[in-house]
Amino acid sequence: MSIGARDMRNSFALEIIGVPLWEPPSQETVDAITSYWANRGILVFRRQALSEAELCAFSSNFGELERVVRTDWASSVVPDVGIISNLRNNVGQAIGGLGDGELQWHSDQSYVTQPATGCLLYAAEIPAAGGDTLWANLERAYEALPLRLRSRIDGRQGIFSYSKRLAGYGAEDRAITPEMRAKTPDVIHDLVQRNPMTGRSSVYFDPTTTVGILGMSTEEGQAVLSELTEFCTQPQFVYRHRWQVGDVVMWDNGFLLHRRDRFDPNERRLMKRTTLALSRQTHIIPQGRLAATATSYSNS
């Protein structure tokens, strides 16, 4: 199998060419994709036609499939697949989650001690306009951080709370069982992580879940986090993906943030996602710990 690669609009994202994901890849192809992924963070495959089983089979070449906390978003056919959609079934129940609203900058699974940082998203149906996904590269942002701001986070740890993430969702997506809550106590992660394959350092934080910085007052920590968010999401660090049906995008939550634009709620959008526990030999895998006390957030 011949594999090619080209930059997506002169950004850090890379389009991979010549790989039909419904076919089992050779080890040479897996190794090449792994290297590209660790170096670039986001890979794009276009013109794919995949069943949920085929999406899982391809994903599993790069790490162990993991089912996320929101089991209510899981596919009824292949539970390892998460459904991201604004669709409803014949009795009006939501199919999957995260609807059609704008999603703020975030990093998947940052609220657990050892996040599964790999993610693949497959576009089955897309709206005529809107619904773009944007990624911010936190390695490039760290390299460009002003020394004053870098000194505020080097050697520091952030406090991450799923309660804050939930508060940002719509009412329907905030629904979570006590069992799910028990799985997501507040955790602590280093704010600077190192890519084991490239040696590059990266900021690691999540505007939707990071609630403070150890050793700083609440006000000081939140001020630093706000400044980080503003700096790291500047256009020079961001890739915007305009979806086409059949796109598969794989990204590394270890050094990328992402968000989604709004789209017309009367339009259909159906995406299918897998989550992977990647190898710490090739990817950033934050090694966190539980926080001593929980932090509660409301909509106020």
Secondary structure as UniProt FT lines:
FT   STRAND          4..7
FT   TURN            9..10
FT   STRAND          14..17
FT   TURN            21..22
FT   HELIX           27..40
FT   STRAND          42..45
FT   HELIX           52..59
FT   TURN            60..61
FT   STRAND          64..65
FT   HELIX           71..73
FT   TURN            79..80
FT   STRAND          82..85
FT   TURN            90..91
FT   STRAND          97..98
FT   STRAND          103..106
FT   TURN            108..111
FT   STRAND          118..125
FT   STRAND          133..137
FT   HELIX           138..144
FT   HELIX           147..153
FT   TURN            154..155
FT   STRAND          157..160
FT   HELIX           162..167
FT   HELIX           171..174
FT   HELIX           178..182
FT   STRAND          187..190
FT   STRAND          192..194
FT   TURN            196..198
FT   STRAND          201..203
FT   TURN            207..209
FT   STRAND          210..213
FT   TURN            214..215
FT   HELIX           218..232
FT   HELIX           235..237
FT   STRAND          238..241
FT   TURN            245..246
FT   STRAND          248..252
FT   TURN            253..255
FT   STRAND          256..260
FT   TURN            265..266
FT   STRAND          270..277
FT   TURN            280..282
FT   STRAND          289..290
//
